[in-house]
Amino acid sequence: MFLLPGNVPHSPRREEGSWTLVIERKRQPDEVDGWIWYCENCNHKLYEPEPRYGAGPGNTVNQIVLEANKLLRSDENLRTCTRCGDVLPAPI
């Protein structure tokens, strides 16, 4: 089990074929969610999609993460560190 307070940067990883259950409270319309991917070699920021505000139709946390992961899988340049050249494995 992994419990993390709000507003703490983190980078959860899981093995292929494993399951992840995330339980979060419903976001208010004025709250912001954001994601950042970092280089696993040197910790340099690789990719940060534009933050999303609140919850609503088509704007669920799951949908936002799926869209960002799809983009990262399809674009190796987004996963390539501009500092050290390491390439982040494509998200599952």
C-alpha positions, 0 to 999 in steps of 0.5 A: 500500500502506498499513501501519499499526501496531496501536492507531493511529486511522485513517480509510481511505477509498475511491472507489465501485467500488474494492477494499480488501484488509485483511490482519490477524492472527487476534484472541485472545478477550481482544483488543478491536477498536473503530471510531470515525467522525469529522467530516471537517470539524472532526474531532469524534467522530460515532459509536463502536460498542461494542467487540467482543472477540476473534474467533468465530462471527458476530464477525469483523472484516468482520461488525462493520464491515459492521454499523456501516456499515449502521447509518451508511448508514441513520441520517443523525443518526449521521453529522451532526456535533453541533459543526459540522453537517457530514454524513459521506457514507454509507459505501460 
